[in-house]
């Protein structure tokens, strides 16, 4: 029953056109989920390369995220084990400086509650990037992304907040060596345990 409900909902999401008028390349909702996944990655929204290929995190950001998690592509893309859900399911377009626009505001309110009600509870959810933090951490979110990620141990065992793995955050990673020294080893152990169990 759960699987049929989830399958129907995933079809509905993939057919969504709620913000089509605002999407420069048109709608192409991209997500990965199954009734058996143990790890959930909630990210921002697909970039242009992901829009073109239809594969979540199929870009340099995905390479970095897989490295952070110590997961190979086969494991990362195994829907029976890993769900990948954006705050927006479609590429939102670029801003005046060539960066990706924020996820469309219509998407998560329209779909997230229904989707997570149809999915089993995850053993671990990774909140990747600023736009995924507040909706899921609520009042526990700190004043900014850095302070929220620095307080990662406050959100366990359910959540681990992460910065977006974009090249745009290279300077942030250099300024915050604790991320690689403290958080990444914990993250890798938790992900390995969750996927092994």
C-alpha positions as YAML, in Angstrom:
chain: A
units: angstrom
residues:
- id: 1
  name: UNK
  ca: [0.00, 0.00, 0.00]
- id: 2
  name: UNK
  ca: [2.79, 2.42, 0.97]
- id: 3
  name: UNK
  ca: [4.65, 1.63, -2.26]
- id: 4
  name: UNK
  ca: [1.56, 2.22, -4.46]
- id: 5
  name: UNK
  ca: [0.85, 5.54, -2.72]
- id: 6
  name: UNK
  ca: [4.49, 6.60, -3.11]
- id: 7
  name: UNK
  ca: [4.62, 5.54, -6.77]
- id: 8
  name: UNK
  ca: [1.50, 7.58, -7.54]
- id: 9
  name: UNK
  ca: [2.87, 10.60, -5.68]
- id: 10
  name: UNK
  ca: [6.23, 10.39, -7.48]
- id: 11
  name: UNK
  ca: [4.40, 10.32, -10.84]
- id: 12
  name: UNK
  ca: [2.38, 13.36, -9.78]
- id: 13
  name: UNK
  ca: [5.51, 15.24, -8.72]
- id: 14
  name: UNK
  ca: [7.30, 14.38, -11.97]
- id: 15
  name: UNK
  ca: [4.27, 15.72, -13.88]
- id: 16
  name: UNK
  ca: [4.09, 18.94, -11.80]
- id: 17
  name: UNK
  ca: [3.78, 22.20, -13.71]
- id: 18
  name: UNK
  ca: [2.91, 24.48, -10.76]
- id: 19
  name: UNK
  ca: [5.64, 27.06, -11.52]
- id: 20
  name: UNK
  ca: [6.16, 26.38, -15.24]
- id: 21
  name: UNK
  ca: [5.64, 30.05, -16.13]
- id: 22
  name: UNK
  ca: [8.71, 31.00, -14.06]
- id: 23
  name: UNK
  ca: [11.14, 28.33, -15.26]
- id: 24
  name: UNK
  ca: [13.32, 29.47, -18.19]
- id: 25
  name: UNK
  ca: [13.99, 25.91, -19.38]
- id: 26
  name: UNK
  ca: [10.53, 24.62, -18.49]
- id: 27
  name: UNK
  ca: [9.62, 22.11, -15.80]
- id: 28
  name: UNK
  ca: [11.59, 18.90, -15.32]
- id: 29
  name: UNK
  ca: [11.05, 17.76, -11.73]
- id: 30
  name: UNK
  ca: [14.00, 15.66, -10.56]
- id: 31
  name: UNK
  ca: [14.06, 13.57, -7.40]
- id: 32
  name: UNK
  ca: [14.95, 10.09, -6.23]
- id: 33
  name: UNK
  ca: [13.02, 8.25, -3.54]
- id: 34
  name: UNK
  ca: [11.82, 4.79, -2.57]
- id: 35
  name: UNK
  ca: [9.99, 3.06, 0.27]
- id: 36
  name: UNK
  ca: [13.24, 1.33, 1.32]
- id: 37
  name: UNK
  ca: [15.72, 4.22, 1.38]
- id: 38
  name: UNK
  ca: [17.51, 4.73, 4.71]
- id: 39
  name: UNK
  ca: [19.43, 7.93, 3.92]
- id: 40
  name: UNK
  ca: [17.74, 11.12, 2.70]
- id: 41
  name: UNK
  ca: [19.57, 14.05, 1.15]
- id: 42
  name: UNK
  ca: [17.52, 17.25, 1.08]
- id: 43
  name: UNK
  ca: [19.26, 19.76, -1.15]
- id: 44
  name: UNK
  ca: [18.43, 23.06, -2.84]
- id: 45
  name: UNK
  ca: [17.32, 22.65, -6.49]
- id: 46
  name: UNK
  ca: [18.77, 21.07, -9.62]
- id: 47
  name: UNK
  ca: [21.42, 23.03, -11.52]
- id: 48
  name: UNK
  ca: [21.44, 23.31, -15.30]
- id: 49
  name: UNK
  ca: [23.53, 20.16, -15.83]
- id: 50
  name: UNK
  ca: [21.19, 18.15, -13.63]
- id: 51
  name: UNK
  ca: [18.23, 19.59, -15.57]
- id: 52
  name: UNK
  ca: [19.86, 18.49, -18.84]
- id: 53
  name: UNK
  ca: [20.69, 14.95, -17.68]
- id: 54
  name: UNK
  ca: [17.79, 14.31, -15.32]
- id: 55
  name: UNK
  ca: [20.20, 12.88, -12.73]
- id: 56
  name: UNK
  ca: [20.45, 14.47, -9.26]
- id: 57
  name: UNK
  ca: [23.89, 15.85, -8.36]
- id: 58
  name: UNK
  ca: [25.30, 14.81, -11.74]
- id: 59
  name: UNK
  ca: [27.81, 17.65, -11.68]
- id: 60
  name: UNK
  ca: [30.97, 18.78, -9.85]
- id: 61
  name: UNK
  ca: [28.89, 19.57, -6.73]
- id: 62
  name: UNK
  ca: [27.75, 15.96, -6.75]
- id: 63
  name: UNK
  ca: [31.34, 14.76, -7.09]
- id: 64
  name: UNK
  ca: [32.29, 16.76, -4.01]
- id: 65
  name: UNK
  ca: [29.23, 15.60, -2.06]
- id: 66
  name: UNK
  ca: [29.98, 11.95, -2.88]
- id: 67
  name: UNK
  ca: [33.56, 12.54, -1.72]
- id: 68
  name: UNK
  ca: [32.33, 14.08, 1.55]
- id: 69
  name: UNK
  ca: [30.09, 11.04, 2.09]
- id: 70
  name: UNK
  ca: [32.71, 8.53, 0.84]
- id: 71
  name: UNK
  ca: [30.11, 7.01, -1.48]
- id: 72
  name: UNK
  ca: [30.70, 5.76, -5.01]
- id: 73
  name: UNK
  ca: [28.23, 6.66, -7.76]
- id: 74
  name: UNK
  ca: [26.53, 3.26, -7.68]
- id: 75
  name: UNK
  ca: [25.74, 3.52, -3.96]
- id: 76
  name: UNK
  ca: [24.82, 7.21, -4.14]
- id: 77
  name: UNK
  ca: [22.34, 6.56, -6.96]
- id: 78
  name: UNK
  ca: [20.86, 3.39, -5.46]
- id: 79
  name: UNK
  ca: [17.29, 4.59, -4.87]
- id: 80
  name: UNK
  ca: [16.59, 1.59, -2.67]
- id: 81
  name: UNK
  ca: [19.10, 3.05, -0.18]
- id: 82
  name: UNK
  ca: [19.41, 6.81, -0.84]
- id: 83
  name: UNK
  ca: [16.66, 9.38, -1.46]
- id: 84
  name: UNK
  ca: [17.58, 12.75, -3.00]
- id: 85
  name: UNK
  ca: [14.93, 15.43, -2.64]
- id: 86
  name: UNK
  ca: [15.31, 19.12, -3.46]
- id: 87
  name: UNK
  ca: [13.63, 22.09, -1.86]
- id: 88
  name: UNK
  ca: [12.80, 22.75, -5.50]
- id: 89
  name: UNK
  ca: [12.49, 19.89, -8.00]
- id: 90
  name: UNK
  ca: [13.21, 21.94, -11.14]
- id: 91
  name: UNK
  ca: [16.10, 24.12, -12.31]
- id: 92
  name: UNK
  ca: [15.02, 27.66, -11.31]
- id: 93
  name: UNK
  ca: [17.23, 29.55, -13.77]
- id: 94
  name: UNK
  ca: [20.24, 31.84, -13.32]
- id: 95
  name: UNK
  ca: [20.56, 35.18, -11.60]
- id: 96
  name: UNK
  ca: [22.20, 38.26, -13.16]
- id: 97
  name: UNK
  ca: [25.66, 37.01, -12.08]
- id: 98
  name: UNK
  ca: [25.28, 33.54, -13.57]
- id: 99
  name: UNK
  ca: [24.58, 31.74, -10.29]
- id: 100
  name: UNK
  ca: [21.57, 29.52, -9.80]
- id: 101
  name: UNK
  ca: [18.44, 31.22, -8.51]
- id: 102
  name: UNK
  ca: [16.97, 29.97, -5.21]
- id: 103
  name: UNK
  ca: [14.53, 27.06, -5.34]
- id: 104
  name: UNK
  ca: [11.04, 28.15, -6.36]
- id: 105
  name: UNK
  ca: [8.90, 28.92, -3.30]
- id: 106
  name: UNK
  ca: [5.92, 26.93, -4.57]
- id: 107
  name: UNK
  ca: [7.61, 23.55, -4.67]
- id: 108
  name: UNK
  ca: [8.35, 22.41, -1.11]
- id: 109
  name: UNK
  ca: [5.01, 23.64, 0.34]
- id: 110
  name: UNK
  ca: [3.12, 21.86, -2.44]
- id: 111
  name: UNK
  ca: [4.92, 18.52, -2.18]
- id: 112
  name: UNK
  ca: [7.20, 17.93, 0.81]
- id: 113
  name: UNK
  ca: [4.59, 17.13, 3.49]
- id: 114
  name: UNK
  ca: [2.80, 14.69, 1.16]
- id: 115
  name: UNK
  ca: [6.07, 13.12, 0.07]
- id: 116
  name: UNK
  ca: [7.49, 12.61, 3.56]
- id: 117
  name: UNK
  ca: [4.12, 11.23, 4.74]
- id: 118
  name: UNK
  ca: [4.39, 8.59, 1.99]
- id: 119
  name: UNK
  ca: [8.01, 7.71, 2.79]
- id: 120
  name: UNK
  ca: [9.19, 5.62, 5.72]
- id: 121
  name: UNK
  ca: [11.15, 7.43, 8.45]
- id: 122
  name: UNK
  ca: [14.77, 7.87, 7.42]
- id: 123
  name: UNK
  ca: [17.60, 6.85, 9.73]
- id: 124
  name: UNK
  ca: [19.51, 9.99, 8.69]
- id: 125
  name: UNK
  ca: [18.66, 13.13, 6.73]
- id: 126
  name: UNK
  ca: [21.38, 15.41, 5.37]
- id: 127
  name: UNK
  ca: [20.33, 19.04, 4.93]
- id: 128
  name: UNK
  ca: [22.51, 20.38, 2.13]
- id: 129
  name: UNK
  ca: [22.74, 24.13, 1.66]
- id: 130
  name: UNK
  ca: [21.07, 27.16, 3.21]
- id: 131
  name: UNK
  ca: [17.65, 26.63, 1.64]
- id: 132
  name: UNK
  ca: [17.26, 23.18, 3.23]
- id: 133
  name: UNK
  ca: [18.15, 24.27, 6.76]
- id: 134
  name: UNK
  ca: [15.33, 26.48, 8.07]
- id: 135
  name: UNK
  ca: [12.38, 24.44, 6.80]
- id: 136
  name: UNK
  ca: [13.64, 21.35, 8.62]
- id: 137
  name: UNK
  ca: [15.49, 22.77, 11.63]
- id: 138
  name: UNK
  ca: [12.94, 25.49, 12.32]
- id: 139
  name: UNK
  ca: [13.73, 27.54, 15.43]
- id: 140
  name: UNK
  ca: [16.85, 25.48, 16.07]
- id: 141
  name: UNK
  ca: [18.58, 27.02, 13.04]
- id: 142
  name: UNK
  ca: [21.36, 29.43, 14.02]
- id: 143
  name: UNK
  ca: [21.92, 32.96, 12.72]
- id: 144
  name: UNK
  ca: [23.54, 31.78, 9.49]
- id: 145
  name: UNK
  ca: [24.60, 28.67, 7.57]
- id: 146
  name: UNK
  ca: [28.11, 28.61, 9.08]
- id: 147
  name: UNK
  ca: [26.87, 28.66, 12.66]
- id: 148
  name: UNK
  ca: [24.20, 26.07, 11.88]
- id: 149
  name: UNK
  ca: [26.71, 23.68, 10.32]
- id: 150
  name: UNK
  ca: [29.19, 24.37, 13.14]
- id: 151
  name: UNK
  ca: [26.47, 23.25, 15.60]
- id: 152
  name: UNK
  ca: [25.91, 20.01, 13.66]
- id: 153
  name: UNK
  ca: [25.99, 17.86, 16.80]
- id: 154
  name: UNK
  ca: [22.90, 19.72, 18.12]
- id: 155
  name: UNK
  ca: [20.71, 18.22, 15.37]
- id: 156
  name: UNK
  ca: [21.55, 14.53, 15.65]
- id: 157
  name: UNK
  ca: [20.82, 11.80, 15.32]
- id: 158
  name: UNK
  ca: [18.11, 12.70, 12.79]
- id: 159
  name: UNK
  ca: [19.78, 15.54, 10.86]
- id: 160
  name: UNK
  ca: [23.25, 16.65, 9.79]
- id: 161
  name: UNK
  ca: [23.41, 20.13, 8.23]
- id: 162
  name: UNK
  ca: [25.97, 20.69, 5.47]
- id: 163
  name: UNK
  ca: [27.05, 23.60, 3.28]
- id: 164
  name: UNK
  ca: [26.30, 23.28, -0.40]
- id: 165
  name: UNK
  ca: [29.18, 21.40, -2.08]
- id: 166
  name: UNK
  ca: [29.45, 23.98, -4.88]
- id: 167
  name: UNK
  ca: [32.81, 25.39, -5.98]
- id: 168
  name: UNK
  ca: [31.38, 28.73, -4.83]
- id: 169
  name: UNK
  ca: [32.01, 27.50, -1.28]
- id: 170
  name: UNK
  ca: [35.75, 26.80, -1.75]
- id: 171
  name: UNK
  ca: [36.66, 29.91, 0.24]
- id: 172
  name: UNK
  ca: [34.19, 28.91, 2.98]
- id: 173
  name: UNK
  ca: [35.81, 25.48, 3.24]
- id: 174
  name: UNK
  ca: [39.27, 27.10, 3.61]
- id: 175
  name: UNK
  ca: [38.00, 29.48, 6.31]
- id: 176
  name: UNK
  ca: [36.36, 26.65, 8.25]
- id: 177
  name: UNK
  ca: [38.89, 23.80, 8.60]
- id: 178
  name: UNK
  ca: [36.80, 22.27, 11.43]
- id: 179
  name: UNK
  ca: [34.36, 21.10, 8.74]
- id: 180
  name: UNK
  ca: [36.88, 18.65, 7.22]
- id: 181
  name: UNK
  ca: [38.58, 17.86, 10.53]
- id: 182
  name: UNK
  ca: [35.52, 17.27, 12.74]
- id: 183
  name: UNK
  ca: [32.29, 17.03, 10.79]
- id: 184
  name: UNK
  ca: [33.34, 14.99, 7.74]
- id: 185
  name: UNK
  ca: [34.75, 12.03, 9.73]
- id: 186
  name: UNK
  ca: [31.52, 11.88, 11.77]
- id: 187
  name: UNK
  ca: [29.41, 12.23, 8.61]
- id: 188
  name: UNK
  ca: [31.25, 9.41, 6.84]
- id: 189
  name: UNK
  ca: [30.87, 7.05, 9.81]
- id: 190
  name: UNK
  ca: [27.15, 7.83, 10.20]
- id: 191
  name: UNK
  ca: [26.43, 7.39, 6.49]
- id: 192
  name: UNK
  ca: [28.33, 4.07, 6.40]
- id: 193
  name: UNK
  ca: [26.43, 2.78, 9.47]
- id: 194
  name: UNK
  ca: [23.05, 3.87, 8.14]
- id: 195
  name: UNK
  ca: [23.58, 2.25, 4.75]
- id: 196
  name: UNK
  ca: [25.00, -0.94, 6.29]
- id: 197
  name: UNK
  ca: [22.07, -1.42, 8.69]
...
